[in-house]
């Protein structure tokens, strides 16, 4: 089975530094095959015999811990990634500014009720929509100046999450397919 593992907070702002060669070696060390990384932000695609997502996550996290990196990992297969792409509620953003459309990957179904509370403490331009385990966020004014993160932290959004922009989501899907 082919999987994409997405690591949380790797090589972002100088934190959790991990050369992609070390990531590939850690995954290959599990006996998994055709290990390829994408960008330097902790994306790795591989083949293995494991069909259970939770088991894949546990093994990747253990392999990372063995090289001194403790971080959360999300995993998706091609069917899941294809469904995420098809479910995109903001196709206009995907076309106009794919680098400002983020998909937040969670392990559990996103608690939609949290989205109803955002307007009570934050009135920014971002659009948010949760579909299953993913939270789609369109940042029309850009990500760097947004104050959405502070609001979502205050509201207790899930912390076991990692985000990828739309371009990266599409590239990961292509890697899974090929």
N, C-alpha and C positions, 0 to 999 in steps of 0.2 A: 504494500500500500504506500502511496506517496503522500507525504505530509509537509506542511509549512509550519515551522515553529517561529513564533514572534516573541522576542525577549523584551521585557520591560526595562526602559531606562538605560540601555547600554550605549555608551559613547555619546551621551547627551550632556552638554555643558561640562565636560571633563569628568563626569561621574561614571562609575562602573566601566572602566576601560577594558575593552576586550578586542584584541586583534581578531579579524574574521578568520585568519588562518588557524588561530587557537580554537575558535568556535567550530570550524569544520573538523578539526582534529578530534575534538571532544565528542562530536556526533559520530564520526567515523569509528572512534574507539568503542562505541556501543555495538559495532558490527553492522552498522547501517550503511547503505550503499548510495552511490551517486549523490554525494553531499555537495550542495552548492549554496553559497551565501549571496545575499543581495544587499548592496550598499554596506555601510559600516554601522548600521543602527540595530543590528541583532536580528536579522532575518535569515533563516536557513531552511532549505528545502532538501528532502531526502526520501529514500525508499527504505522501508523496513517491513518486517512480517507482522508487526503489531497493528491490529485494527481498532484497538480501544484508545480513544483520545486521552482519557485520564492516565492510562499507563504510559503513553508517549510522553505526556507532560512530566510525569513523575521521573521517568528515566532521563529526560533532557535536564531537568532541574538537578538531579543527582550527579549527572556528568559535569554540569557547570560547577556545582558545589565542590566536586573533586579537584577542580582547577582554581578554586578560591573565589568563585563568583556566586553570590546568593541573589537571585532575582526571580520574579514571577515569569512564567512562560504561558503563552496561549498557543493552541495548535488548531489548524484547520486543514481539511483535505480539499480536493478539487470540488466535490459536490457542495460543500459548505461555502467555499469561496465563490463559486458560481452563483449560488443563491444570494449571497451578500451583494454581489454586483447587480443582479437582477432586481433586488429589493431597494436599491438606492432611491431614496425619496427626493433627492435633489439633483436630477439630471442636468438642470441648468447650470448648477455650480460645477458639476463634473466636466461640462463642456467649456465653461468660461474661465474657471480658476481651480483646476484639479488639485493644485498644491495647497489650496485653502479649504478643501473638503476633507475632513478627517473621519475615519472609521475607528471607533474605540472598540476594541475586542475585549470581551469579558468571558469568564468561564460559565457564569450562570445567566439566566434570562435577566435582562436589565429591568430594574424596578421602575416601571413607567410612571408610577405616582410621583416619583421625585421630579419629573419634568414639569408637573403642574405647579410645583412650589418655586420654580426658578423665577417667574415674574414678580414674586413677592419681595425678592431681594436684588434682582438684577434686571435691567431693561435694555441690554445691549442689542446689537443688530444680528447676532448669531441666530441661526435656526437649528433646532435640535429635534431629532426623531429617533426613537428606539424601535428596533425591529428585532425581536428575538434576543439574542445575546449581544447584538451590536448596537452602538449608539452612533448615529451619523450626526456630525456637526459641520455646518457650513459657516465659515468665518468670512463674510463678505468684505470686511474692512481689514482683513489680515489676522494672523494668529498672534504675532508678537505684541501687539498693543491691547489685545483682548483682556478683559477682566473676568471672563466667564469662569476660568479655572478657580479663582478665589471663591466665586459664588457656589460652584459645584462642591468644592471642598467644605464650605460652610454648611451645605445641605446634606452632607454625608454620602455623596455619590460613592459607589464601590471603588476601593483602592486597588483591587486586583484587576488591572486593566492596562492595556498598551494600545497606542493609537498609531495609525499609518495614514499617510495622505493617499488620495485617490490614485495617483500615478503608481505608488508603491503597491497598492492593492491589485491593480491591473497587472503589474509585472509579476507579482507573486502568483496570481492565477495562471499567467502564461507559463511560468516555471513549473507549476503543478501539472499543467496540461502537457508539457513537452518533455 
